[in-house]
Amino acid sequence: MGEEKYICAAIGTTLGAVGAGISVSEVQAIVSIIITVLGFVITVLIPLGIKLYKKIKKALEDKKITKEEALDIAETGKEIVEKTVSLVDNIKEESDKIQKE
């Protein structure tokens, strides 16, 4: 998981930074939000999705999932949900800023 994690982080952070720096007009603000979301997805959700997939794949190698493996998989799923909720909250804040302008 090492190399793809860093690649996703670099691309996502770059897109996020570009998105954060664009907001000058309404159209640009919308583009900024889209780029910021893409940056978040690439930086956070894709690596977490890969992590979740690898955990499930490893757990299924012996054709059974132990309680500890299930809890670990559930914790990773919970982390994905928490990060996504955080993103939605950020989008709402950005949307509120655009509507005030």
PyMOL commands that set and color helices and strands:
alter all, ss='L'
color gray80, all
select helices_A, chain A and resi 2-22+26-59+67-100
alter helices_A, ss='H'
color red, helices_A
deselect
rebuild
show_as cartoon
